[in-house]
Amino acid sequence: MDPVSKNVTASLAALTRQYEATTSNLANASTVGYKRHVTAFHQELARQMDATARATQTHPVVGRTRIDFQPGGLTESQNPLDMAITGDGFFAIQTPRGEVYTRNGCFRLNANGQVVDSSGFLVAGVDGPITIPANVGLSQIRVGEDGTVSAGADVVGRIRVVMFANPATLTPMGNGFYQAPAGTRGAIGPDARIAQGYREASNVNVVEELVNMITVTRLYESGLKTVATEDERMKTLIQTATA
């Protein structure tokens, strides 16, 4: 494959990653606590897809996918077990695969009265799982901004909200969960604040994602045409040289 086709093909692979990120974002636009996937392209993408610039192409366009951890907006649910973190931080969740982290604070009580997430995994407290006594109704549960949980007149624990110096090191695991690198554990965020009765919306801008999808589709089609044109040009050159 000639250098031009090779570079454009690499750019097409980057466009594919952008398309996958965009479709994932659109599919999760209404998912609580979802953080959009972002793929950055070099500014020269449009130039490299332009036939007038093909002669000077030396490097492929590279797309790198990352997670945008900007907070989403808060929506009131009036469910006392719904919690949203205002600002940075993650809820710590205990799973059979170890501790994972999420921004989805849609919690409930299991059969033992313990606070769990929507998948039934225990929500970590500063001093262990948080249990609500059986004689306490949901309307009697209070969660302070610092995560302190009160059941009636008694304090039963404190939600553990953790922070990471570099959230970019977290690995997405699906279902809104993130895993920290081996040997790394989030530190309790002293300034983290929790809003009880609220849910954090995703940070996806649907209009922006739709525009991205249209742009990516057009660029991909342009790239395919470029590859096809270069292939035909090379065939013509070979035929002329061997005639």
WOBELNOR-V419028 format. One record per residue. PSI is psi in whole degrees, -180 to 180 (* if undefined). BURIAL is + if it has 16 or more other ideal C-beta (glycine too) atoms within 10 Angstrom, else -. Layout:
psi->{PSI,PSI}
burial->{BURIAL,BURIAL}
This chain:
psi->{134,161,-40,-49,-38,-44,-41,-37,-40,-37,-36,-37,-39,-39,-35,-41,-39,-42,-44,-41,-42,-44,-36,-42,-45,-38,-25,19,-28,11,127,128,5,141,128,151,133,133,122,135,151,149,-20,9,-52,-38,-40,-24,-6,126,-29,-14,0,-32,-22,6,130,-18,143,156,135,133,128,128,134,171,131,107,17,136,149,173,160,137,135,132,-21,9,118,-17,1,133,144,139,126,115,-152,163,168,149,141,131,133,120,166,-21,8,-175,133,174,147,161,-3,110,31,94,169,-179,140,-174,-21,6,11,146,123,166,-175,-18,-2,6,146,134,126,136,166,-36,25,-176,151,124,132,125,147,-26,7,125,164,-35,-13,1,129,137,117,167,-29,5,0,127,125,135,103,-127,-4,140,125,-1,-175,127,133,110,126,157,157,139,-35,89,-20,-17,-10,144,124,137,1,161,26,9,148,146,137,156,152,133,1,136,137,148,144,128,106,-25,4,143,140,136,113,141,16,156,143,122,164,160,25,131,105,-43,-44,-41,-37,-40,-42,-42,-42,-44,-46,-42,-44,-42,-37,-44,-41,-40,-41,-41,-38,-45,-44,-42,-43,-38,-43,-39,-43,-38,-41,-42,-42,-43,-39,-40,-28,-2,*}
burial->{-,-,-,+,+,-,+,+,+,+,+,+,-,+,+,-,+,+,+,-,+,+,-,+,+,+,-,+,-,-,+,+,+,+,+,+,+,+,+,-,+,-,-,-,+,-,-,+,+,-,-,-,-,+,-,-,+,-,-,+,+,-,+,-,-,-,+,-,+,-,+,+,-,-,-,-,+,-,-,+,+,+,+,+,+,-,-,+,+,+,+,+,+,+,-,-,-,-,+,+,+,+,+,+,+,+,+,-,+,-,-,-,+,+,+,+,+,-,-,-,+,+,+,+,+,-,-,-,+,+,+,+,-,-,-,+,-,-,-,-,+,-,+,-,-,-,+,-,+,+,+,-,-,-,-,+,+,+,+,+,+,+,+,+,-,-,+,-,-,+,-,-,-,-,-,+,+,+,+,+,-,-,-,-,-,+,-,-,+,-,-,+,+,+,+,+,-,+,+,+,+,+,+,+,-,-,-,-,+,-,-,+,+,-,-,+,-,-,+,+,-,+,+,-,-,+,+,-,-,+,-,-,-,-,-,-,-,-,-,-,-,-,-}
